[in-house]
Amino acid sequence: MHMDDLLQDSVQCKIVSMGQEDTPQEFGFSPFLQKNRIHIWSVGYDDLQQHFKNLSSVISPQERHTASTFRNSVDTRKYILRHGILRIILGNYTHNDPDLISLLNGKNGKPELDPEGGYTDVSFNLSYTSEMILIGFTRKHRIGVDIVKMDPSYQFHEIAEYILTPAEKSFMLGVEPAQRYQVFFRIWALKEAILKATGGTLMMMKNTDISACIQDVFSSSDSSMKFHYTNPPFSIWQFNSGPGHHCAIAAESGNPF
């Protein structure tokens, strides 16, 4: 199977415009990434299993070594699948062979394109659950993405006490108990996306307060808005993807780097 066919066969792509508060729209694969667009790719591991041979052939020796360090063979396979599909998409954007793309671990371990590879204008971020992969791409804008599984049985109360601000906790207490897990996961995903875009860590969760827009975040699973409480400000999007999964995207809406 040709690599373009693999993308069209298995992976979904949504596109949003920087500076416009529109919800992501489903599009076919576009190999051209415009400067003021964000491409958001999502795919389930199950949909990639049939392409394991192709995807495993494009990862680097270092990635192959990292995959071999997992104790669980399922985790090994998932690592190969997500790094393989990342390289396939990057290959299309950079017009380079996927296996020749030079990646390195940037701040806080985030994979990024090696500046010496000549593609410093392409920015991307990857997130995943046990079932799905999410990757966001931009040109000349920092980006952070996060995908979470909205599990109603998840015991989130102790973690919520640690990562939520007083205002966010107050909002959660005003929501019906059966829906509080949704508030938690949406806040978590959005904070994680913002921190990944700014280079922050989980230790900074409690210092990132989204209470000013939390009503909008909770009122609709598909929404977009400006977040003016960071410098520079961010455009943020949220939407559902796959069974029980919620995604958040944050990208700088100020001057590109």
Secondary structure, 3 states (H helix, E strand, C coil): CCHHHHHHHHCEEEEEECCCCCCCEEECCCCCCCCCEEEEEEEEHHHHHHHHHHHHCCCCHHHHHHHHCCCCHHHHHHHHHHHHHHHHHHHHHHCCCHHHCCEEECHHHCEEECHHHCCCCEEEEEEECCCEEEEEEEECCCEEEEEEECCCCCCCHHHHHHHCCHHHHHHHHCCCHHHHHHHHHHHHHHHHHHHHHHCCCHHHHHHCCCHHHHHHHHHCCCEEEEECCCCCCEEEEEEECCCCEEEEEEEECCCCC
